[in-house]
């Protein structure tokens, strides 16, 4: 083929695969980003039996089923081909996301609402489990061996791109509608929008051809008859699945989810930075760091995949605690003096009747602006106990609650310092994640590649990575813990993966591999 | 290097069950500390999910250690074994 035509063709392959994968990530992330609002709309206010469904749906379901999706759709992809399998996953993901946007609230259909959400979240997880392996395999099987890292790194940008798109759509929709309308019904818009994006992507993917390597196998009648058995029952292959998981994807997964998700959750929930500010910081960090997926993917074609990925893990192990300590220190307004204060807005007092109207909760909040341009909301509340209805008990003294500082807005230098620290964390993500698709593709033979690479990828990312915010928050809630204690989970897992990877993985360069074959 | 790979194989085989035992003890302690009612149900559920997920993974770590001990990864020092198509 004419080299120019070949170049155009590979970029069409990358474009079609990346667009679909980006939309799948978008679909998957909007649920997580809107979990609190969805919870308020689709789950009952009181807990009871719904707590079980709530916990499953929000925390775990979408992540736990990803490895199962990898097995189901990986097998299908090795049996019927890559193209039709990742078309199917796209339809399932887009359809389930659209339907989440249509589900009536708990007040309309009761427990059917959370149950339907759980089912659709499971479908989303299954679809994502099938999608990524298909897209990475499809692109890698079109790419020359010495450029697999470069070409597959475009697929790697989609995970971050999907998060960027989801945050952007959410922030724009919220700013457009206002917080109240957004919480009431506007949160459905990002879900409903998905159907348009998926429609375009399906149209583009329908025009693509099957992977040349899979087509060759099919023509020669060498397609695997039982990809699951060949992947996991044959020691020669299964040992590579285990090595890929423990020596690479496990560490890569925690570095990814710490940098992109736990960081934002920490800034918003632990440091109490304003909702929009915490998202803008992440958006800037992502925007600056995303090109490095391609840079590290391409570099791995020349120097090998292993040490780029392991360096990313090692830097995370070393720098996570100092970085998060800076987040805490720079948002600590507890030692503000009178000289630091520029202005204090008139306090707003609200009174809420509690305990059947006998007692009242009185809250006083005031916006404090500091000389350096930062500001925060200072909230002081106390409970005023009234006399009992029959007048038998006298009024009790006021119960004063601890002062709260929230909705912190950072000064410009601190804002950009945080952007820099998030950028650094996402740079580590690009080091571990940029070369991983090419690394996994090269580890397994064509006839069982989709199945074999999908499982370690989704156990590493869906389970080890996906549970970072949940497990880190859980650890930080233990008695005696500090706000930084949760970081021991990603640091511990990354350390284990680094040791296994450093000792057991080879650093075979793609060109050498091709020659050896 | 091969001796180190084999030696560490034994360590991975021990690390698998030890980490699950640690998680079981943590689960027992945290569920015990949770207040009766919804909080206890939620805590038990969260730890149930964690154990459900990590038990098969730790079994995988034991198998990985066994393969390492048997020298299955020895020839990977210079290049990954490419399973035949």
Interface residues (C-beta under 8 A of the other chain):
Chain A: X47 X48 X51 X52 X55 X56 X59 X60 X64 X217 X222 X234 X235 X236 X237 X238 X239 X240 X242 X243 X245 X246 X442 X443 X444 X445 X446 X447 X459 X463 X467 X470 X471 X474 X478 X500 X503 X504 X505 X506 X508 X512 X513 X516 X517
Chain B: X1 X4 X5 X8 X12 X30 X38 X41 X42 X45 X46 X49 X50 X52 X53 X57 X60 X61 X63 X64 X67 X68 X72 X73 X76 X77 X78 X79 X80 X81 X82 X83 X84 X85
